[in-house]
Amino acid sequence: MQGMSERQYAAHAGLSRGAIQKAKAAGRLVLLPDGSIDAAASDARRAETTDPSKTRKPSGPKLKPVPEAAVAAVGETLREQGLAAPAVGGGTTFLQAKTANEVMKAQERRIRLQKLKGELVDRARAETLMFRLAREERDAWITWPARVAALMAAELTAALGGGAQVEAALMQKVLEAHVRAQLDSLAEVRTGLAG
């Protein structure tokens, strides 16, 4: 009966050749008369004589579970680029995840370049500026009737001639009602655009 060489038994046992040589020198392997190793008997003897606390655990892949949100993000990125995306709950392959990662990096670089060129602006800053401009315009419209009512009343009185009199307070109320109606309709349009 022919046994295994040190190299063959090392591959069989999943150990290094040096570890097999040490086990052979320590007498933990069963040798055949020709000096080769009896694999079955040596496996049994090694199991009996090996300290379990000193054995290596099989180094299988220690993969952490991937969150469903990450898998969904990969699928969404691939779909945006017109590529095949995995079904929800179906496994995402490494190649799909790597492709999605490269697509995301390219998108981030494009956005960063557009910002450097001045083609993009910070959204929060733009919203703040637009809000301030809209408030200033609204305030100007609201205060306009008080500023021009007396002048308009005087001009209308002069234009009507005779005994007609236009009161500044009445003119201001009419103008304020008109401005508020216009601002309300603008607010409805803005709400419709935002929704």
Secondary structure, DSSP 8 states (H G I E B T S, - for coil): ---B-HHHHHHHHT--HHHHHHHHHTT-S-B-TTS-B-HHHHHHHHHHHS-GGGS------------HHHHHHHHHHHHHTT-----TTS---HHHHHHHHHHHHHHHHHHHHHHHHTS---HHHHHHHHHHHHHHHHHHHHHHHHHHHHHHHHHHHHHH-TT----HHHHHHHHHHHHHHHHHHHHHHHHHHH-
